[in-house]
Amino acid sequence: MKITTIILAAGKGTRMRSELPKILHKIANRPLLQHVYDTAKQLENNAIKIVVGHGSELVTNTLKDLDADWVEQKQQLGTGHAVQQVSDQIADADTVLILYGDVPLLKLATAKLLINSVNEQSLALLTVNLADPSGYGRIVRNASGQVTKIVEEKDATDADKLINEINTGIMAVQGKQLKQWLSRLNNSNAQGEYYLTDVIEMAAADQINIVTSQPETEDEVLGVNNRIQLSHLERVYQQEQAYSLMEQGVTLNDPMRFDQRGTIESLGQDIEIDINVILEGKNSIGSNVKIGANTNIKNSIIGDNVEILANCIIEDAVIGQGSRIGPYARLRPGSVLANDVHIGNFVEIKKSSVAAGSKINHLSYIGDATVGGGVNIGAGTITCNYDGVNKFRTVIEDGAFIGSNSQLVAPVTIGKNATIGAGSTITKDSPENQLTLSRAKQISLASWQRPVKKET
């Protein structure tokens, strides 16, 4: 079976009150349209067509990496008109799936159910029953329960408005039939638009069986028209991610205060995650890992038995097993920590490797550095890696001890088992197994008087 998926994404989204096209607003840090595309992309033998209109240049530039054909609807004359823009790209034998760029949480299983219900004698339509169906097109059935048409809200009679079963707009249909019905659409309605929903009445008139199905929950088919709906679907999505992790054995201290904005490539056992943790991008988390509150982790690999204390920011980093990070630590891109490394409070690491057993426990900046094993770096230490134009590397060899409040001016090498005296500014290589320090002579002035505030 060859599938053509048409994603309708041309609307402006006036109620979002934003210059940004609605479909580029985000759930879990991915545009709404990206969510819909990612679901469609999982269907085999599927050609994806995306119909854009408002802000089309911005949309296509933002999502230029999508493997899809972009089709512009220059005038927004309704959903039927939007699908007509793709009509000449649909083969007669195709099964056509129609999705919406602002309905981000449709599940793959639901899409497959629709596709598998299509043949030459049937069309598949996704409906849902709502307690308050206001604003939606109603599903009209005959006495036998067969769907005969869809009535839009503005064209509905008082009797029609009592119907709770509504049209989601999501359907699957044979290509040949769809093209025939599209060619017969007209705009004789209250909005003067070409409704895709009119296809249903045409199908019923042609004795085509309209097979309806419903999603597991109404959230699956809810669209985004304003910030309130966007926020609601964000929480729905995040709750699904949280429950999925807990089913895999992860302890979330409060699943309502956890965000996953990406994927977890590998997941160990006995992981504990405290409140307000955000996981972004692609992460791997080993076994027996504890992640403290208010921590952000992005595109990182975390080994077994790692403890990350509260309020840490970790991005594009590797943390070896048995390491301890934080609280209030920042690992910037290019940070690679070996096993049993300690990075303490208010320590920042950037583009540096730290070998096994080393400790940087307090108030230090280590950038563009190679730190050996068993190194102890005291509080307030800075690798001065930037001269205003170029960056240089600092090498600290195995077993070195760096005293507190030291500045290591790169390029510089601290030798194996060397000791740097506290308060030193090191501008030359220090030999191994020796103490190196640089300090001004300390003096005390007995005759000095503390200044006194002058009377005004």
HELIX and SHEET records of a PDB file:
HELIX    1   1 THR A   14  MET A   16  5                                   3    
HELIX    2   2 LYS A   22  LEU A   24  5                                   3    
HELIX    3   3 LEU A   32  LYS A   41  1                                  10    
HELIX    4   4 SER A   56  THR A   62  1                                   7    
HELIX    5   5 THR A   79  GLN A   84  1                                   6    
HELIX    6   6 SER A   87  GLN A   89  5                                   3    
HELIX    7   7 LEU A  108  ILE A  115  1                                   8    
HELIX    8   8 GLU A  153  ASP A  155  5                                   3    
HELIX    9   9 ASP A  160  LEU A  162  5                                   3    
HELIX   10  10 GLY A  175  LEU A  182  1                                   8    
HELIX   11  11 ASP A  198  ALA A  205  1                                   8    
HELIX   12  12 GLU A  218  VAL A  221  5                                   4    
HELIX   13  13 ARG A  227  GLU A  247  1                                  21    
HELIX   14  14 PRO A  255  ARG A  257  5                                   3    
SHEET    1   A 7 ASP A  69  GLU A  72  0                                        
SHEET    2   A 7 ASN A  46  VAL A  52  1                                        
SHEET    3   A 7 ILE A   3  ALA A   9  1                                        
SHEET    4   A 7 THR A  95  TYR A 100  1                                        
SHEET    5   A 7 GLU A 165  GLN A 174 -1                                        
SHEET    6   A 7 SER A 122  ASN A 129 -1                                        
SHEET    7   A 7 ASN A 209  SER A 213  1                                        
SHEET    1   B 2 LYS A  26  ILE A  27  0                                        
SHEET    2   B 2 ARG A  30  PRO A  31 -1                                        
SHEET    1   C 2 ARG A 138  ARG A 141  0                                        
SHEET    2   C 2 VAL A 147  VAL A 151 -1                                        
SHEET    1   D11 THR A 251  LEU A 252  0                                        
SHEET    2   D11 GLU A 272  ILE A 273  1                                        
SHEET    3   D11 LYS A 290  ILE A 291  1                                        
SHEET    4   D11 GLU A 307  ILE A 308  1                                        
SHEET    5   D11 ARG A 324  ILE A 325  1                                        
SHEET    6   D11 HIS A 342  ASN A 345  1                                        
SHEET    7   D11 LYS A 359  HIS A 362  1                                        
SHEET    8   D11 ASN A 376  ILE A 377  1                                        
SHEET    9   D11 PHE A 401  ILE A 402  1                                        
SHEET   10   D11 THR A 419  ILE A 420  1                                        
SHEET   11   D11 LEU A 435  THR A 436  1                                        
SHEET    1   E 7 PHE A 258  LEU A 267  0                                        
SHEET    2   E 7 VAL A 277  ILE A 285  1                                        
SHEET    3   E 7 ASN A 296  LYS A 298  1                                        
SHEET    4   E 7 ILE A 313  GLU A 315  1                                        
SHEET    5   E 7 ARG A 330  LEU A 331  1                                        
SHEET    6   E 7 GLU A 348  LYS A 350  1                                        
SHEET    7   E 7 TYR A 365  GLY A 367  1                                        
SHEET    1   F 9 PHE A 258  LEU A 267  0                                        
SHEET    2   F 9 VAL A 277  ILE A 285  1                                        
SHEET    3   F 9 ILE A 301  ILE A 302  1                                        
SHEET    4   F 9 VAL A 318  ILE A 319  1                                        
SHEET    5   F 9 VAL A 336  LEU A 337  1                                        
SHEET    6   F 9 SER A 353  VAL A 354  1                                        
SHEET    7   F 9 ALA A 369  VAL A 371  1                                        
SHEET    8   F 9 THR A 394  ILE A 396  1                                        
SHEET    9   F 9 VAL A 412  ILE A 414  1                                        
SHEET    1   G 3 ILE A 382  CYS A 384  0                                        
SHEET    2   G 3 GLN A 407  VAL A 409  1                                        
SHEET    3   G 3 THR A 425  ILE A 426  1                                        
END                                                                             
